[in-house]
Amino acid sequence: MRTPPRTRRAHAAWVAAGTVLLASTATAAALPATAAAAGCSVNYAVSSQWQGGFNADVTVTNLGDPITSWALTWSYGAGQRVTDAWNATVSQSGAAVTASNVSYNGNIATNGTASFGFNGSWSGSNPVPTGFALNGVTCTGGTTPTTPPTTPPTTSPTTPPPAASADITVNSATRYQTVDGFGAAQSIWGSAWSTAETQTLVGLGANQLGLSIVRTGVSPVSGEWPTHVNALKTAKSYGSGVKILASPWTAPAAWKTNNSRINGGKLRTDYYDDYANHLNSYVQYMRNQGVTVDVTSVQNEPDWHPDYDSMDWSGTELRNFVRDHGSRVQNTKLMVAEAVNLNYTYTDPTLNDTTARNNIGYIGGHLYGTEESGRLRSYPLADQHNKPVWMTEWNLHAADGNGSNIWGNPGNQTVWNETLDDIMRTVHRSMEANWTAYVWWYGKRYYSFIGDGEAAFGTTAGAPLKRGYAFSQYSKYVRPGYQRVALTKSTKANPLEVTAYTGGGKTTLVILNRSTSAVNNAVVQVPQNITRAEHYLTSVSANAASQPVAANGGQVTVNVGARSISTVVLTH
């Protein structure tokens, strides 16, 4: 880390014009099999509904003994069919539905809860389900339905004219990089994320941020390795396709020329094999704990030598290390070199050496000064050798000014300006540069994605922050394996900074509008017909809020608010 100068899964769905959005809710009680007289409640809520489909969220609350394995059953009476589910395994036979725990949602602790959700289809009508039972024990309490709204939403979707002239045209035939993900770092020297905090950061549910990369530190002291195991296991099991990046700040002091963990110092060449074994031991230790370390960096910031953990390398030394010793590090892919500003002198030697190049999987770099140095762009040598480029750290909170408690105020304009104009703009630029990942500094910090609870900074520990919601416009909807595709814009759309992606049967666009004027009735054209459209927007006054959107064949029409970042998700 280099300190800079002070200078639900959301499932709101497409609603066709004239269709009323229902939010029908019912509750029922069931007894857990392990508690003869304890109460257990089940809350089933249709949070959004559209013609032929719906999204349901279910919460099971146990007030008795813990349950380590559970199955919730119910019946549908109107032809409802369950499709994709999250946080549970959901199956259906005729009208009977069974939801059971998965590894990361397996315990209903005393006074605890388990939550899951799913998408479904329906025909005719969509009444509430009946016959709730938990582990085979039927409901003994009453049913208390919540009356659904009888009026349509106050804001109706805008219906686009037939075959409107497109403002953003997606060309999925022209493809660029495949996205590895968007993420953040755990505390490198401090305490680990809690289970709940990890779930907020990597989950795809409501008020969760969908991170798909977690960066963690490789301590030079193996006794410190267990600190983050639980958080990493949670990230891997609870999230979707989450990758772990492990970055060392220093080798053990005795192996370095300055005999110290801090102030740089080089790794002595006679300890190169020991250092390779050290990295390998970390990877295998984590593997034995059930955590796959997908990417292992050789060194964090080899060109920065502060008075905290650090180590100095040249590009030639990095090449020699990975060429001669890189194959010792097994069950992971190596990364070089996480230089402060993606300085090519630290990566070119490795890329130009066949053996060294074959021993690495990724090129890494940080964003401090990268744009100013002209390197926030495609890296031709890495592209030539098919080595994905990851931006693995940036930390900016110059908005502190004279009032650090501004970070707990979601409507603070200074914070929003920095988030939109600096952080989100550089995510956009990184994607346009064909980089495949963007990893922010600490995910949990007062200026980051979730609050850390420090009283002086005004945030609540574990609660999503404005910056987190903004980042989730990429991380939650542009998933690992999606591929960026080409697009063109009309004059009307010129103020918008847009990238488009295809994957998972969807076309996803992330739109930055950093201008002070809204771009209303913007028509997006995609090659395939659209079966479902979603639009989510974050601004100084909204947090990943669902927006009206109307579909017509292969077009959708959206309103892009001023000073906002939004995501359009189109299912084909």
PyMOL commands that set and color helices and strands:
alter all, ss='L'
color gray80, all
select helices_A, chain A and resi 103-105+195-202+222-238+253-255+269-288+315-328+344-346+348-351+354-358+380-384+398-400+404-408+413-432+455-457+466-475
alter helices_A, ss='H'
color red, helices_A
select strands_A, chain A and resi 25-29+40-50+53-62+71-75+81-86+89-93+96-100+113-121+130-134+137-138+168-178+181-185+213-218+243-248+295-297+333-339+362-366+389-393+437-442+483-489+496-503+506-513+519-525+532-539+542-546+550-552+555-560+564-571
alter strands_A, ss='S'
color yellow, strands_A
deselect
rebuild
show_as cartoon
